[in-house]
């Protein structure tokens, strides 16, 4: 087992918590320099020296995505502009994008965290690291790039797309580690088959870093089996730097969230009351080392739980479960709440379902209708056309057992559905748009 900062990664909980308390006080002082927090703290008569223990954080207000969007971006800036060396803009899939500022020290801390994650999963300076995600405003590209360089790996800044070239780069430079969006990793399996490349025989891959979008355990297994590697789940969000907030160790029993850099809370998204380990709720994070833009009790909208058991790797930093969905991606159909991840979980466990799928929501008169188009999986391709409706019915039955409503399932030829290179869009809600 390799450690990047052993003394921090194995730190006793009591020591870790006193480090957090110390950093929390400093973060609150820093946050007060940003106009938004100065205003909010004054209104609520909160001062950083009133913090006696970590539990006192519960008296402080949450920060929401709406708060970030409600004023000019500088409202959250806690340093003079001339100390800002980079800004990223959050993906904005659900509304106006927001700016996230970084100082030199913020970028250094972020790269160090990413290096820690990579080291934990076994990446070494001898590795060739192909970074197959977008460089630019998306934090995945530059985030992993600088972390892998700091670790000493040979980084290929491949960026997204152009599957043939990606495969050629892997062959030519004997790539051993890839960073890839999981839905693209699944698409690339088919591209490899088309190019007659067998990853087990022709490539040297041993680790994949996968994250930035929800993906099921079944999707991970498909990636691991097809490429013959270990796929480590990487969680993060632009507001907290980007990738590297939490990451899996080789035991794959949840994602260690780096508690020397963040305070983790799980709350009930409706009542905002804290939830104990083992119960799924909204992930709330407070930065502890950020200068340019500290965020206090930021509501991520991501749903996960704290894994109750300690990890066999010995790290004391608590683990998050796989992200189960987002508070804002819940679908309500015929009065039933459904998370798209429930549908993916079912599909990825059925070999007759391929890896690319789309969920359509339409109106049929007053009724909501869900149609799932899914590409055919390999076992179906060798069978006669009679088998297709039978397989569709079987898939629909499995889905019904999970989501309690009966979707229409349409099996389509592989390669028919749009293949994304970035974060996949899986749901098309056409109710009320007149497009159905
Ligand atoms: O996606 C940062 C990142 C880049 C993480 C590369 C991992 C790898 P944003 O674009 O701001 O940042 O999107 C953040 O993506 O709130 C989650 O909803 C989702 N997300 C990120 N990682 C995971 C993951 C980057 N491992 C939003 N599993 C987050 C599920 C994830 N969802």
Boltz pocket constraint, residues with backbone or C-beta under 6 A from the ligand:
constraints:
  - pocket:
      binder: B
      contacts: [[A, 90], [A, 91], [A, 138], [A, 139], [A, 140], [A, 210], [A, 211], [A, 212], [A, 213], [A, 214], [A, 215], [A, 233], [A, 234], [A, 235], [A, 236], [A, 237], [A, 238], [A, 239], [A, 242], [A, 243], [A, 244], [A, 300], [A, 302], [A, 322], [A, 323], [A, 326]]
      max_distance: 6.0
